[in-house]
């Protein structure tokens, strides 16, 4: 058997779910639980979808999606079988974490500007 040095041998603990696809689903459709459906967490995906569609609990779903996005970015997220996602890419995760950080800083500054202009 001839094995190329660059070729990875699949391990038993390797998921069939892609890290990058899961990260993108969580980023764009996280509130709807798309990443949960993709990785086999159908029950949790349905709960997240219902929270979003109910409207009143949408902030809970958004926070839930943010926590999931951070855990995926840090490669702490597994599929429903407990396997690591396929092809973790720390670069993608870092970009997402930086984006979340800048978004938070922008939201705080924007809120302060709006509050200061409203008080005048």
Secondary structure, DSSP 8 states (H G I E B T S, - for coil): ----TT-----TTEEEEEHHHHHHHHHHHGGGTHHHHHTT-HHHHHHHHHHHHHSTTHHHHHHHHHHHHHHHHTT--B-TTS-EEET--HHHHHHHHHHHHHHHHHHHHHHHHHHHHHT-
